[in-house]
Amino acid sequence: MAQNLMKSPHSTNPLSLRRLRQSQTIRDLAREVRVSHDQLLQPLFAVDGISAREPVPGLMGVFRETPESLLRQIESDLEMGVQKFLLFGVPATKVRQDFNFDFTAHQIRAIKQRFGKDLFLAVDICLCSFTSHGQCGILNSEGDHVENGKTIEELTRAASMYAEAGADCVAPSDMMDGRVGAIRSTLDQNQFDRTLIMSYSAKFNSKFYGPFRVAANSAPQGASLLKDRATYQIDPARPTDAWASSIRDAEEGADILMVKPGLPYLDILVRLSQEIRKPWAVYEVSGEFAAIDVLAEKGLILGPEAHLEAWTAFIRAGASMIITYGARNAKKWLQGVL
Ligand code: PBG
């Protein structure tokens, strides 16, 4: 085809690709992918023990919310056309085991009582905001290893409490082996067979989670093996692990799979979304999101346009949904009110 075009005797400029770029109208018609605000999920942080909401450093327009401000924020988000959320509960006290999930469950109940089916509520399942050491699970007695089995017991307990409180979807982000299967069977046994599971199946051990860890008060505090999350999150140089854990999570019953972070891992998203035919979410994580705004603040790029460009890349790469801190601005930005 390309050969023929090049050889056409009738065309003086057979290679012109610019005809399709000459106006907004033709560019709109020729677009292969589109981003819509209804593909986006907005993260929310509900924080116990603070008296007023606090801005999250680096994430413009995102707050650590009190129970009251949380409901006000959701109300204004709904008015702005945001209807899908990913909730993170941050407890006031941190422990090493016997975690108390009541605060998060209360927030879910309050949100659902107030807004009901108007909104889709996914809830993150992880222990890093609950543990005194900031690891995503329970440590062994030597304190040098996150125990898989014991951690899963806590994760499944959280998942059933959140499902019972009204979560539409639970989203395990801990990266323990076998947690999706355990959560699915516990939910099914407790009549929560309609609660979705969105698995952070291809979650990498990334340096781009910085602002989130401030918001969720969840940075790892340990030394040596416990200074980061390398013993459970995927090594950035191991794409095969992302594939293996996504296949496994799909087989264990995950309804939605995820790549996280987004832009530095687009290759993973392209490959996995083609090979594993499930709805794919991508998490535009705090650091990659904030990086755009830092450049925009310096006057070096146009922030909203750059955010839309990143979202277009995600959809082009195969995502059907995007978790982004900019969801609440999307309608405005997409309508060209930049
Ligand atoms: C919990 C978790 C993390 C994020 C969501 N859930 C990261 C982490 O600290 O490992 C990151 C989200 C972001 O950076 O926006 N384990």
Residues whose N, C-alpha, C, O or C-beta is under 5 A from the ligand:
A	BS01	PBG	C126 C128 S173 F208 Y209 F212 E284 V285 S286 G287
